[in-house]
Amino acid sequence: MSEFDLVIRGGKVITASDTFRADVGVRGGRIVAVAEKLTDGARAIDASGLLVMPGGIDSHVHLAQPSGPGVKMADGFETGTRSAVAGGNTTVLPFALQPRGASLRASVMDYHKEADGNAYCDYGFHLIVTDPTPSVLGQELPALVSDGYSSFKVFMTYDDMVLNDRQLLEVFECARGCGALVMVHCEGYDAIKFMTQRLEAAGKTAPYYHAVSRPEVVEREATHRAISHGELIDTPIMIVHVSGREAMEQIRWAQQRGLKVYGETCTQYVTLTADDLKGLNMDETGGKYVCSPPPRDRASWDAIWEGIRTGVFQTFSSDHCPFLYESGEGKLNPKARTSFKWVPNGIPGVEARLPILYSKGVVEGRITINEFVALTSTNHAKMYGLYPQKGAIGVGFDADIVLWDPNRRETIRQAIMHHGADYTPYEGMAVTGWPVMTLLRGEVVAEDGKVVGAKGAGRFLKRELSPFARPSGH
């Protein structure tokens, strides 16, 4: 009988801290040996010339999420996780949304029904709290955190999700008491409403004006306000999808003062600009790029890279939030033709995240390969209570592995994507570095651009409390 179920031979192992040549031995879905030479395996994979890295963890994706009347998200768990594994990811963390007036616990159970039996990769749930009633904060939320849903998100904008300052403080206080990590969408609701009404009154309704309606100052103000609330309650917070310098510098300011404030940025903020929203002569094609916060400008790319290099950002996510473009239930719904404010917010990106960051970050010399692994896998696992089960190549970890060809050149295009959307915002982007095989718990789930794993192989992950969510105690 073989000592290992699988041996991955001859590759260069990359972790968040080290780079070395070794074989990896897998048994029972877990890594049980990392050594110079392993021979006794029932199966073997030749990884010569390839990088052996922990599977990507995308901690910010939206799947099967209610999106308002007449609008439908393009990816459920089947197509969304299929796209994830094709892009080298082995775990995703989407959001279970509480509609206003609904039970948080019931919303989570309904979301499980969407996921059960449909996922190609492992997954956990963040919660979205939109209705922080006394019963939610006193009973449901603490109980759910104890049950393994150890992080949740709150919004400072959107009509059906915005929390006012008093509610934010109450939610932060609940998080502090139960040990949850709070993710905050920072954009100022009233400022956006004011700007939107002013633009519409002037007849400026094309998709481009989505970006004009929520400029950086709106993100900066909300980021500072969220930080202030977190400081007042002594609650650690994660500021998500940071788009440029102004919000980044607010986070850096907080970190330099010793506050437990963390930062996340995303693919679109180093690849797209507000000009992409103009489409062709301000036509509707710009709606393909509508997301919030919107992409800024090329100077903002430099600011984001600065934040990545200096450690302001702990995680790099996709904020995968896909809608069809050519659809009356998507970006071209009837209302969207009347004003940018009705264009569904979000773009697909889970499959493109790793190739784009590797190419623009590692290949172009902005970050090291070890920082790449930290930003795309290890830090996500540590931040959200999945470490040491996920996020590294080491004994005892799940055998979630991506084999990466550092020299392969590809052009990102819709024709090779596996998501449910009918376009990719990164169409035509040339990249160097590509996932050639993805393994989930030692089983091959994607190979050479084809998804070969079984639908339903992905498991739900109950997560531990994050050590990053502990109050500072001051």
C-alpha positions, 0 to 999 in steps of 0.5 A: 500500500502506498504511503501517499495517495498523491505525490506532486513532484519536481515543482518549486513550492511557494508560500507566503514566506519561503520559496524552495524545491520540494515534493508534496505528499497528500493523503486523505485530502491533506498535505502530510509531507513536504520533502526533497524527494517523495516516491511512494505515491499511488498517483503522481503529478509532474510539476517540473517547471511549475510553481506549486502554490496554495489554492487561491482564496477569494474572500469577497465574491457575490453569488446568487445574491438578491439584486432588486426587482427585475434584476438577476445576478449572473452567477449562482454557486455552480457557475461562480465556483466553476469559474473560481477553480478555473482561475486557480481558486479553491475557496470562496467566501460569498455573502448571505444577505439579510433582506430588511424585515427578515430573520438573519438566521432564516436568510442564512438557511435560505442561502445554504439551499443555493449552495448545497450540492452546487459548488466546485470549490469550498466555501464559507459565508460572510453575513450582510446585516441590513436590519440590526434589530434588538433580536438580531444583535442580541440573539441571532448574530452572536449565535451565528458567529458562534456557529462558524459565520465569523465575519459580516459586512455592513453598508454605508450606502444603497437604499435597501442596505445603508445603516445610519451612524447609530446603527453602525455603532450598535453593530460594531459593539455587537461584533466586539462582544462576539468576536466577529470581524466587520467588513465595511463598504465605505461610501457616503449615502447622502452625498451620493444621493445629492450628487445623483439628483444633481446629475440627473437634473442636468441630463447627465444620465449615461453610465459614466456619471455613475463614477462622477456621482461617487467621487473619491471624497465620498469614499474618503469621508465614509472611510474616516467615519467608519474608522472613527466608529471603530476607534470609539467602540474599539472594534477591528474593521476591514475596509473593503474594495478600496479604490484609490489614494484618499481612502488608502491614506485614511487606512494608513493613518489609522494603522500608524496610530495603532488602530486595528483597521485592515484594508482590501483592494481589488483587481479593477482598481489596478486595471480599469479607469472611470474612462472605461465607463464612457463606452463608445461616445457615452453609450450604454456599453460603459455599463459593463464597468459599473461597480462601486466604488468605481474605478478612478484613474491611472494615478489611483493605480499607483496609489493602490500599488503603494498601499500593497507594497507598504502593507496597508492592504492585507488582501487582494480580492475580486469583488466578483459581482456578475450581471449579464450585459445583454439582458433585460434582467442585467446591465441593460434592464429597462430602468438602466436605459434611463439613468446610471443609478439603475445599472446593477453595480458589479463586474465579474472577476473571480477567474481573472484575479490571480493571472492579473495580479501575478502579471502586473504584480510579480512579472512587472516587479511590483511585488514578490511571488511570496507577497502574491501568495500572501495577498491571494491566499494566506492572508485571506485564510488568516483574516477570516478564520480558515488558517491553518486548514487553508492558505499554505503548503504545509503539513496538516493543511488541506491539499488545496493547490494550484500548479502555476506556469510562470511563463505562459502567456494568455489573453483574457477573453470571454471565450475562455471564461467559465462564469455565467456573465456574457462578458469580461471587463478585462477583455483583451488584456495580455497576461504572463502566468497562468493556472494549469491545474487546480487541486481541491483536497488532493483531487484535480478539479481544473486542468488546462482550461477545463473544469474536471471536478464534480459539481457538489465536491465543494464543502461548506466551511465553518470558520473560527473566530479571527485573531485579527478581530480581537479588540486592542483593549485600549 
